[in-house]
Amino acid sequence: MPPLLDVRQLNKSFGGLQVTRDVSFALHPGNRVGLIGPNGAGKTTLINLITGVLSPSQGSVWLKGEDVSHWPQPRRVQRGLARTFQITQLAPSLPIHRQVELAIHQRSGSVNQMLRALDSFHAVREEATQILHTLRLDTLAKRCPVDLAYGEQRLVEIALAMALKPQVLLLDEPMAGVPSGERQVVLEALDTLPSDLAILMIEHDMDLVFNFADRMLVLAEGAVLAEGTPQDIRRHPAVRTAYLGAEA
Ligand SMILES: Nc1ncnc2c1ncn2[C@@H]1O[C@H](COP(=O)(O)OP(=O)(O)OP(=O)(O)O)[C@@H](O)[C@H]1O
């Protein structure tokens, strides 16, 4: 079976500045891969190339055996790719259950259909309830993001991504801005994600990413500096010098 996500020798330049250099890696069902690198290493650019915000200068992106390098973002979502964002993108005053329902409607293409069987609305409601339950957000279903703690808002972002039924999930700094008292809730929710989902996590919180990932990818100056198990990466001399420094 082809990988769920296959990134092949990706290169991206902005004018004379090359920010992605020959990056290749693959994700298979159940993989938990951590993507780390110093500021400006090219992590966000790589995510943008994978999701279709940017087109590669060279190289290609494959989803389930199909070259999607020039597909628009929504078509990549339909093929099983979802992402969360570094900064929360939630509608502040819409109850979270509604937001998840809307994402499900969007996935199933029914958001613009005026005449629909009541049954299908019921099914969407049930599915939204299930997603919120899995992420332990059931008690907050009727609340709006504006009334939630920041860590809870990050979980709603993950719920919205899960409503797209992805096979590959890109988590862009899920802990960004989450106060220490709320981190455990986020950690526990990440553990509830389906085991066959392939996840690529960008995260500056080293403890989190090293615990979460079974494989690490280290970017430096746009290129893959090292790849391996978290244990290998902690010991890797070039990574220690270039990135982890005193933290290693
Ligand atoms: N649209 C653009 N035009 C020109 N240069 C860009 C553009 N987007 C990113 N860059 C440059 O590409 C390099 C990589 O940026 P990128 O945001 O991908 O890094 P990053 O690893 O995500 O950094 P951070 O951890 O700070 O978010 C940086 O030098 C940045 O200034």
The ligand as an ORCA input file, in Angstrom:
! r2SCAN-3c Opt
* xyz 0 1
  N       6.076     34.242      1.774
  C       7.371     34.345      2.075
  N       8.195     35.158      1.381
  C       9.497     35.239      1.683
  N      10.107     34.542      2.661
  C       9.338     33.715      3.390
  C       7.940     33.569      3.146
  N       7.450     32.658      4.047
  C       8.484     32.273      4.798
  N       9.618     32.910      4.419
  C      10.948     32.718      4.999
  O      11.199     31.341      4.998
  C      11.939     30.945      6.137
  C      11.216     29.813      6.846
  O      10.027     30.318      7.457
  P       8.969     29.384      8.193
  O       7.914     30.288      8.720
  O       8.575     28.282      7.295
  O       9.862     28.815      9.392
  P       9.380     28.080     10.730
  O      10.325     26.942     10.947
  O       7.942     27.746     10.641
  O       9.609     29.196     11.829
  P       8.857     29.426     13.246
  O       9.261     28.285     14.135
  O       9.420     30.729     13.700
  O       7.374     29.482     12.975
  C      12.132     32.189      6.986
  O      13.408     32.714      6.699
  C      11.049     33.113      6.475
  O      11.420     34.464      6.618
*
